[in-house]
């Protein structure tokens, strides 16, 4: 087997032909674990020097805190600034506790304003002041501009270092300026931002127009309309605009129409990924601040709140069951079948809830389509409820040989699955209207509803038909 085709077995650093660059993220993690276990500092440094800042950040976040400190000490100095900017806040903070302001200044000297602003979020005001004093004036102004925005505003995510061209110059002058400053352009640049003398954004100039038209023509003759984003807009709303308009970047303007920055597609992808991560954590009742390798007590504390809430809802469901002690005492089969009703309702409701919360995150639910979705989920719940009610009734009949028990379990499943689907769309919409994040509490409420409706319908029907 060649080195380019990894073996499914754990890779070993002792294999002479082993090249970690040819392996997946998992293999790199296993390789680094071996090096850390052996405290092979030189080999760790050599390995990390071959990785990008993104890969190093991911590897650091894949180790417990103590091992992170060991690995961090071996990260090449020229990469430390870029790595720090890629790390999550909780991962970055312990690594920077013993770093002096002088070292931070060295790490940040070649970084852009976005990365520097990200890193300085972690330090004290004294250290921040010291580092800011060492920055170039243009970078310092850009960092200060970014820090004037709230965490949720577009301005805190934009790139303030933008390429802009005046509208009253010729295409030839633009081309000459680009040749003189070619380092400012990246491989993805296809449009230039056009402003007037007062920094008002006028639109875009495509590189195609720049090349193919008469070079003595003025830029103002070839300005295209731009999709703009306000610097105070919620970043989630900005992400929705990127999706609907299918754009790679957008100029950012202030309330006066002045160009202040540029929002890029990679920034939006990061926001979308963070939103997905946040939704997954909220649905599971896990704090957004809890990372994979957080300390034991920190994780226990963050999860205990929702476990306590879940206990309260479970006790509420138990109280409902307690109202039917008589029928449960007389018919043992009910105790056997009761979990089936709650489980089927819970799964049906969770399916609807997941789809609805995703639709809300994508900005696809609102206005009149909510009523259409309500009707859809009502009928989906009813159809699936009837199908699985019949199947479960047949199973119960074969099991207990009692038509009444079969009727009870069948009707209860049909009722609970229908109610679960309706609840799966109603609960998140109501929470959204109350300005409560549906992903944070909808699943707990849904579980309570499906348990109570399931137990009441099952045991209520049993009390009528079996006693």
Helices and strands as residue ranges (DSSP letters): G 20-22, H 25-37, H 41-49, H 53-60, H 65-74, H 77-86, H 89-96, H 101-108, H 113-120, H 125-132, H 137-146, G 154-156, E 164-166, H 171-180, G 182-184, E 191-195, E 201-206, H 207-212, G 219-222, E 229-230, H 235-245, E 249-253, E 259-264, H 265-283, H 296-322, H 325-330, H 332-361, H 369-400, H 403-433, H 438-466
